[in-house]
Protein backbone atom coordinates (compact mmCIF):
# COMPACT_ATOMS: atom_id res chain seq x y z
CA UNK A 1 0.00 0.00 0.00
CA UNK A 2 1.36 3.43 -0.76
CA UNK A 3 1.57 5.87 2.10
CA UNK A 4 -0.46 8.58 0.43
CA UNK A 5 -3.78 6.84 -0.13
CA UNK A 6 -3.72 5.56 3.41
CA UNK A 7 -3.31 8.86 5.17
CA UNK A 8 -4.64 11.39 2.71
CA UNK A 9 -7.91 12.28 4.36
CA UNK A 10 -6.67 13.67 7.65
CA UNK A 11 -3.52 15.46 6.57
CA UNK A 12 -3.94 19.20 6.32
CA UNK A 13 -0.86 19.72 4.12
CA UNK A 14 -1.85 17.44 1.25
CA UNK A 15 -5.50 18.41 1.53
CA UNK A 16 -4.43 22.05 1.07
CA UNK A 17 -2.34 21.10 -1.97
CA UNK A 18 -5.09 19.05 -3.60
CA UNK A 19 -7.81 21.61 -2.90
CA UNK A 20 -5.71 24.47 -4.22
CA UNK A 21 -4.85 22.47 -7.36
CA UNK A 22 -8.55 21.81 -7.98
CA UNK A 23 -9.40 25.49 -7.55
CA UNK A 24 -6.56 26.52 -9.88
CA UNK A 25 -7.74 24.07 -12.53
CA UNK A 26 -11.30 25.37 -12.26
CA UNK A 27 -10.18 29.01 -12.60
CA UNK A 28 -7.86 28.10 -15.48
CA UNK A 29 -10.70 26.43 -17.42
CA UNK A 30 -12.90 29.46 -16.93
CA UNK A 31 -10.06 31.88 -17.79
CA UNK A 32 -9.48 30.06 -21.08
CA UNK A 33 -12.96 31.17 -22.21
CA UNK A 34 -11.71 34.77 -21.95
CA UNK A 35 -8.34 34.10 -23.63
CA UNK A 36 -6.40 34.42 -20.36
CA UNK A 37 -5.01 32.06 -17.69
CA UNK A 38 -5.27 31.90 -13.92
CA UNK A 39 -1.83 33.53 -13.44
CA UNK A 40 -2.84 36.37 -15.77
CA UNK A 41 -6.13 36.87 -13.91
CA UNK A 42 -4.32 36.86 -10.60
CA UNK A 43 -1.84 39.44 -11.92
CA UNK A 44 -4.67 41.63 -13.22
CA UNK A 45 -6.12 41.94 -9.71
CA UNK A 46 -2.68 42.55 -8.21
CA UNK A 47 -2.09 45.74 -10.21
CA UNK A 48 -3.35 49.07 -8.88
CA UNK A 49 -6.03 50.18 -11.29
CA UNK A 50 -5.37 53.95 -10.91
CA UNK A 51 -1.66 54.40 -10.23
CA UNK A 52 -0.24 51.22 -11.74
CA UNK A 53 2.16 49.08 -9.72
CA UNK A 54 5.97 48.93 -9.68
CA UNK A 55 6.98 45.68 -11.39
CA UNK A 56 9.11 44.79 -8.35
CA UNK A 57 6.17 44.95 -5.96
CA UNK A 58 3.80 42.66 -7.88
CA UNK A 59 5.79 39.43 -7.48
CA UNK A 60 6.03 39.58 -3.68
CA UNK A 61 2.29 40.41 -3.40
CA UNK A 62 1.51 37.33 -5.45
CA UNK A 63 4.15 35.09 -3.89
CA UNK A 64 5.85 34.64 -7.28
CA UNK A 65 9.52 34.52 -8.27
CA UNK A 66 10.55 37.37 -10.57
CA UNK A 67 11.26 34.92 -13.43
CA UNK A 68 7.73 33.54 -13.36
CA UNK A 69 6.22 37.01 -13.09
CA UNK A 70 8.36 38.21 -16.00
CA UNK A 71 6.97 35.48 -18.24
CA UNK A 72 3.40 36.33 -17.23
CA UNK A 73 3.94 40.08 -17.81
CA UNK A 74 5.38 39.40 -21.29
CA UNK A 75 2.35 37.34 -22.18
CA UNK A 76 0.06 40.08 -20.80
CA UNK A 77 1.85 42.71 -22.86
CA UNK A 78 1.40 40.56 -25.98
CA UNK A 79 -2.31 40.33 -25.22
CA UNK A 80 -2.46 44.11 -24.81
CA UNK A 81 -3.55 43.88 -21.15
CA UNK A 82 -0.72 45.95 -19.65
CA UNK A 83 1.73 48.72 -20.53
CA UNK A 84 5.23 49.12 -19.07
CA UNK A 85 6.32 52.70 -18.34
CA UNK A 86 9.49 54.07 -16.71
CA UNK A 87 9.06 54.96 -13.04
CA UNK A 88 9.49 58.77 -12.75
CA UNK A 89 10.74 58.32 -9.16
CA UNK A 90 13.29 55.61 -9.99
CA UNK A 91 15.44 55.80 -13.11
CA UNK A 92 15.77 52.03 -13.51
CA UNK A 93 12.28 51.13 -12.28
CA UNK A 94 9.24 50.14 -14.32
CA UNK A 95 5.58 50.77 -13.52
CA UNK A 96 2.98 48.36 -14.88
CA UNK A 97 -0.32 49.94 -15.93
CA UNK A 98 -3.48 48.16 -17.03
CA UNK A 99 -4.78 48.96 -20.52
CA UNK A 100 -8.47 49.51 -21.19
CA UNK A 101 -8.73 45.83 -22.17
CA UNK A 102 -6.78 44.88 -19.03
CA UNK A 103 -9.27 46.79 -16.88
CA UNK A 104 -12.17 45.06 -18.63
CA UNK A 105 -10.69 41.60 -18.07
CA UNK A 106 -9.88 42.54 -14.48
CA UNK A 107 -13.56 43.27 -13.85
CA UNK A 108 -14.45 39.82 -15.19
CA UNK A 109 -11.84 38.19 -12.91
CA UNK A 110 -13.28 39.96 -9.87
CA UNK A 111 -16.80 38.92 -10.88
CA UNK A 112 -15.71 35.27 -11.15
CA UNK A 113 -13.89 35.34 -7.80
CA UNK A 114 -16.91 36.89 -6.08
CA UNK A 115 -19.20 34.34 -7.69
CA UNK A 116 -17.14 31.42 -6.37
CA UNK A 117 -16.88 33.05 -2.96
CA UNK A 118 -20.66 33.51 -2.80
CA UNK A 119 -21.23 29.88 -3.81
CA UNK A 120 -18.79 28.68 -1.13
CA UNK A 121 -20.57 30.80 1.48
CA UNK A 122 -23.98 29.56 0.44
CA UNK A 123 -22.94 25.94 0.81
CA UNK A 124 -20.69 26.00 3.88
CA UNK A 125 -21.52 26.91 7.48
CA UNK A 126 -20.28 30.32 8.55
CA UNK A 127 -18.79 28.81 11.73
CA UNK A 128 -16.94 26.14 9.73
CA UNK A 129 -15.51 28.82 7.44
CA UNK A 130 -14.34 30.78 10.46
CA UNK A 131 -12.65 27.66 11.84
CA UNK A 132 -11.08 27.09 8.41
CA UNK A 133 -9.55 30.58 8.51
CA UNK A 134 -8.32 30.05 12.08
CA UNK A 135 -6.61 26.82 10.98
CA UNK A 136 -4.88 28.28 7.91
CA UNK A 137 -3.83 31.36 9.92
CA UNK A 138 -2.34 29.12 12.59
CA UNK A 139 -0.55 26.88 10.04
CA UNK A 140 1.03 29.95 8.45
CA UNK A 141 2.01 31.20 11.89
CA UNK A 142 3.66 27.87 12.74
CA UNK A 143 5.63 27.97 9.48
CA UNK A 144 6.64 31.62 9.90
CA UNK A 145 8.08 30.90 13.35
CA UNK A 146 10.66 28.97 11.32
CA UNK A 147 11.44 26.10 13.65
CA UNK A 148 9.12 23.34 12.52
CA UNK A 149 12.04 20.99 11.87
CA UNK A 150 14.38 22.32 14.56
CA UNK A 151 15.09 20.40 17.77
CA UNK B 1 -5.84 50.12 -3.63
CA UNK B 2 -5.32 46.75 -5.24
CA UNK B 3 -8.14 44.26 -4.93
CA UNK B 4 -6.03 41.55 -3.38
CA UNK B 5 -4.81 43.23 -0.19
CA UNK B 6 -8.30 44.43 0.50
CA UNK B 7 -10.07 41.13 0.36
CA UNK B 8 -7.34 38.63 1.11
CA UNK B 9 -8.25 37.63 4.63
CA UNK B 10 -11.70 36.17 4.06
CA UNK B 11 -11.26 34.49 0.70
CA UNK B 12 -10.86 30.73 0.98
CA UNK B 13 -9.34 30.33 -2.49
CA UNK B 14 -6.38 32.67 -2.09
CA UNK B 15 -5.86 31.62 1.51
CA UNK B 16 -5.55 28.03 0.28
CA UNK B 17 -3.06 29.09 -2.38
CA UNK B 18 -0.91 31.11 0.00
CA UNK B 19 -0.96 28.49 2.76
CA UNK B 20 -0.07 25.70 0.34
CA UNK B 21 2.78 27.79 -1.10
CA UNK B 22 4.16 28.40 2.39
CA UNK B 23 4.00 24.68 3.22
CA UNK B 24 5.67 23.77 -0.07
CA UNK B 25 8.48 26.27 0.58
CA UNK B 26 8.99 24.88 4.09
CA UNK B 27 9.16 21.28 2.82
CA UNK B 28 11.46 22.30 -0.04
CA UNK B 29 13.93 23.97 2.37
CA UNK B 30 13.97 20.89 4.55
CA UNK B 31 14.24 18.55 1.54
CA UNK B 32 17.32 20.45 0.30
CA UNK B 33 19.18 19.31 3.45
CA UNK B 34 18.73 15.72 2.19
CA UNK B 35 19.64 16.48 -1.44
CA UNK B 36 16.04 16.14 -2.65
CA UNK B 37 13.09 18.45 -3.39
CA UNK B 38 9.46 18.52 -2.32
CA UNK B 39 8.29 16.95 -5.62
CA UNK B 40 10.84 14.13 -5.19
CA UNK B 41 9.73 13.53 -1.61
CA UNK B 42 6.11 13.50 -2.67
CA UNK B 43 6.92 10.99 -5.44
CA UNK B 44 8.84 8.78 -3.00
CA UNK B 45 5.73 8.36 -0.84
CA UNK B 46 3.53 7.79 -3.90
CA UNK B 47 5.42 4.65 -4.99
CA UNK B 48 4.45 1.27 -3.54
CA UNK B 49 7.40 0.15 -1.47
CA UNK B 50 6.97 -3.59 -2.11
CA UNK B 51 5.52 -3.98 -5.60
CA UNK B 52 6.64 -0.76 -7.25
CA UNK B 53 4.09 1.39 -9.10
CA UNK B 54 3.24 1.60 -12.81
CA UNK B 55 4.62 4.91 -14.08
CA UNK B 56 1.18 5.75 -15.50
CA UNK B 57 -0.53 5.50 -12.11
CA UNK B 58 1.83 7.78 -10.16
CA UNK B 59 0.96 11.04 -11.93
CA UNK B 60 -2.81 10.80 -11.37
CA UNK B 61 -2.27 9.89 -7.69
CA UNK B 62 -0.15 13.02 -7.28
CA UNK B 63 -2.29 15.26 -9.46
CA UNK B 64 0.65 15.82 -11.83
CA UNK B 65 0.83 16.03 -15.62
CA UNK B 66 2.92 13.26 -17.19
CA UNK B 67 5.51 15.79 -18.45
CA UNK B 68 6.16 17.11 -14.94
CA UNK B 69 6.29 13.60 -13.49
CA UNK B 70 8.70 12.52 -16.22
CA UNK B 71 11.13 15.27 -15.29
CA UNK B 72 10.92 14.32 -11.60
CA UNK B 73 11.45 10.61 -12.36
CA UNK B 74 14.53 11.39 -14.48
CA UNK B 75 16.00 13.42 -11.66
CA UNK B 76 15.20 10.61 -9.20
CA UNK B 77 16.89 8.05 -11.45
CA UNK B 78 19.99 10.26 -11.64
CA UNK B 79 20.03 10.42 -7.84
CA UNK B 80 19.72 6.62 -7.69
CA UNK B 81 16.39 6.75 -5.83
CA UNK B 82 14.35 4.69 -8.32
CA UNK B 83 14.74 1.98 -10.98
CA UNK B 84 12.57 1.63 -14.08
CA UNK B 85 11.70 -1.97 -15.07
CA UNK B 86 9.44 -3.30 -17.86
CA UNK B 87 5.97 -4.29 -16.66
CA UNK B 88 5.65 -8.09 -17.11
CA UNK B 89 1.87 -7.71 -17.54
CA UNK B 90 2.07 -4.93 -20.14
CA UNK B 91 4.66 -5.03 -22.92
CA UNK B 92 4.89 -1.24 -23.25
CA UNK B 93 4.43 -0.41 -19.55
CA UNK B 94 7.08 0.55 -17.01
CA UNK B 95 7.10 -0.16 -13.29
CA UNK B 96 8.95 2.23 -10.98
CA UNK B 97 10.70 0.62 -8.02
CA UNK B 98 12.43 2.37 -5.13
CA UNK B 99 16.13 1.63 -4.62
CA UNK B 100 17.60 1.03 -1.16
CA UNK B 101 18.53 4.73 -1.05
CA UNK B 102 15.03 5.64 -2.25
CA UNK B 103 13.50 3.62 0.60
CA UNK B 104 15.79 5.35 3.10
CA UNK B 105 14.85 8.82 1.87
CA UNK B 106 11.20 7.81 1.81
CA UNK B 107 11.38 6.99 5.52
CA UNK B 108 12.81 10.47 6.17
CA UNK B 109 10.00 12.08 4.16
CA UNK B 110 7.37 10.21 6.17
CA UNK B 111 9.08 11.21 9.43
CA UNK B 112 9.03 14.89 8.39
CA UNK B 113 5.39 14.77 7.32
CA UNK B 114 4.38 13.11 10.58
CA UNK B 115 6.38 15.67 12.55
CA UNK B 116 4.60 18.59 10.90
CA UNK B 117 1.24 16.88 11.32
CA UNK B 118 1.91 16.33 15.03
CA UNK B 119 2.92 19.97 15.47
CA UNK B 120 -0.23 21.16 13.68
CA UNK B 121 -2.36 18.93 15.92
CA UNK B 122 -0.64 20.13 19.06
CA UNK B 123 -1.31 23.76 18.21
CA UNK B 124 -4.79 23.68 16.66
CA UNK B 125 -8.10 22.64 18.21
CA UNK B 126 -9.33 19.24 17.15
CA UNK B 127 -12.79 20.69 16.41
CA UNK B 128 -11.28 23.45 14.23
CA UNK B 129 -9.29 20.85 12.29
CA UNK B 130 -12.45 18.85 11.74
CA UNK B 131 -14.22 21.97 10.45
CA UNK B 132 -11.21 22.65 8.20
CA UNK B 133 -11.57 19.20 6.66
CA UNK B 134 -15.32 19.65 6.22
CA UNK B 135 -14.68 22.95 4.39
CA UNK B 136 -12.02 21.60 2.01
CA UNK B 137 -14.14 18.51 1.34
CA UNK B 138 -17.12 20.71 0.50
CA UNK B 139 -15.05 23.04 -1.73
CA UNK B 140 -13.77 20.03 -3.69
CA UNK B 141 -17.32 18.73 -3.95
CA UNK B 142 -18.56 22.08 -5.30
CA UNK B 143 -15.79 22.09 -7.92
CA UNK B 144 -16.35 18.45 -8.91
CA UNK B 145 -20.03 19.13 -9.57
CA UNK B 146 -18.64 21.16 -12.47
CA UNK B 147 -21.15 23.99 -12.68
CA UNK B 148 -19.60 26.75 -10.60
CA UNK B 149 -19.58 29.14 -13.54
CA UNK B 150 -22.64 27.86 -15.36
CA UNK B 151 -25.76 30.05 -15.92
Interface residues (C-beta under 8 A of the other chain):
Chain A: X1 X2 X3 X4 X5 X9 X10 X11 X12 X13 X15 X16 X17 X18 X19 X20 X21 X22 X23 X24 X25 X26 X27 X30 X45 X46 X47 X48 X49 X53 X61 X62 X63 X106 X110 X112 X113 X115 X116 X117 X119 X120 X123 X124 X125 X127 X128 X129 X131 X132 X133 X134 X135 X136 X138 X139 X140 X142 X143 X144 X148 X149
Chain B: X1 X2 X3 X4 X5 X9 X10 X11 X12 X13 X15 X16 X17 X18 X19 X20 X21 X22 X23 X24 X25 X26 X27 X30 X45 X46 X47 X48 X49 X53 X61 X62 X63 X106 X110 X112 X113 X115 X116 X117 X119 X120 X123 X124 X125 X127 X128 X129 X131 X132 X133 X134 X135 X136 X138 X139 X140 X142 X143 X144 X148 X149
